[in-house]
C-alpha cells in the first residue's frame, strides 16, 4: 500500500468520525429529556444526602466536601449509560444498514456516540460542580489539582462510554440496553461515594475496596480537598486505563462481529 493511500485512508477515517460525532451531538441536543435527567438526578441525590442524611453521617469532615466527588462520578455514570441506548437504537433501527450503502465507515458510529457522551458529561459535570459550590462545597484544589481531576475523569468517562457502547451493540432493544447499563449506575453505591467503606459489613467492605469506583473517588476527593492521596492515584489511573482498553476492545470487536456480512 502506498503512503498516499495510507494518508487518504486516515483522512477518510477522521472525516467519517467527525461526521458521526456531529450527528451524535445533534441527536443529544434533540434528546433533551435524557440530558436533563443526567443532570437532575445527581443534583437530587446530592440534595438528598447533604440536606437529609448528611447530618447523621460522620465522615470526619463536612459531609458536602465528602459526598461531592461521589456525586460527580454518579453524574458521569448517568451520562455514559445513555450511550448504550443510543447505540442500540442505531443497531435496531436500520441505521447501520443504511451506512453500508454510503462511502462512510460504519464503525465511526461508535466513535460519534462516545465523543457525544464525553461532551454531555462535560456539561453535566460542570453544572453539578457549580451547584455543589452554591450548596457550600469549598474545594482546596490548585489549578494543577483541577487539571489532574479533569484528566482522570476524562479517562473514566471514556472507559464507561466505550463499555456502554459495547453493551448497546449486544442489546436487542433500547429497554434491554437500559437494563444492561444498570450496573454502571449501581456500582458507585457500593463504594466510598456516600459513606466511608470501613462502616460497611465485612463482605461489602471487601467489594467496595476492590472495584474501580472507590480508588477513582478517593483520588478525586483527595485532589479537590487538598489531602494526600498517596498511591491511590496510580491505582485509580491503572483501573481507568485498563477499563478503557478492555471496553474499547470489547465494543469494537462486538460491533465488527454484528455488522459483518
Secondary structure, 3 states (H helix, E strand, C coil): CCHHHHHHHHHHHHHHHHHHHHHHHHHHHHCHHHHHHHHHHHHHHHHHHHHHHHHHCCCCCCHHHHHHHHHHHHHHHHHHHHHHHHHHHHHHCCHHHHHCCCCCCCCHHHHHHHHHHHHHHHHHHHHHHHHHHHHCCCCCCCHHHHHHHHHHHHHHHHHHHHHHHHHHHHCCCHHHHHHHCHHHHHHHHHCCCCCCHHHCCHHHHHHHHCCHHHHHHHHHHHHHHCCCCCCHHHHHHHHHHHHHHHHHHHHHHHHHHHHCC
